């Protein structure tokens, strides 16, 4: 862990500092609910099929400012959250600084448990932490959890399963040995952002949950067929629709 119990000093820079930096003045006013996509094409789909309005200023996070849109009818905003735990946390911190209270993370995961099928959508009940960003927020943490109320909304509305997952920084170190250890802990799949979204949201007092689609099935031994990418545009668009159904319940 990299948060020290005796460290009472302030951060060198905060999300509020970044939003109100000297070289620009941010006038964004965001609704209380944000849908954050950790996958491509979903923002394009919502823009094309709903009356989404691109806000007049880009989203002012530290790592790569980006467009952000609002659907006034549903009182929500949405954006691409980036890739990996550092950018996910940057996005969550910036949303909090701009007044957002509810976060729905939407993305993909690689399934490594036979009980999960390709294209299945789940809502993680916990995310084991194998990314480094969360370790700067807590003195001791093994896993992070979503807001229980939002978790129940996701699971009951969409009639989807809740499972533990793992979030990792190391794309090329998901070994057969390690995935067996993850299965032994009850996890069914792996992504790069969810544990960080949960841990930082809780740290900041936000409510967060996630819906994730199994984009690929990992082999459980070297003798099985190799890993292959199976995510399609239609699968992405279906997930975007599900995310909108959930977010509309958070008004």
Buried (B, 14 or more C-beta within 10 A) or exposed (E): EEBEEEEEEEEEEEBBEBBEEEEEEBEBEBBBBBBBBBBEBBBBBBBEEBEBEEBEBBBBBBBEBBBBBBBEEBBBBBBBBBBBBBBBBBBBBBBBBBEBBBBBBBBBBBBBBEEBEBBBBBBBBBBBBBBBBBBBBBEEBEBBBBBEEBBBBBBEBBEBBBBBBBBBBEEEEBEEEBBEEBBEEEBBBBBBBBBBBBBBBBBBEBBBBBBBBBBBBBBBEEEEEEEEEEBEEEBBBBBBEBBBEBBBBBE
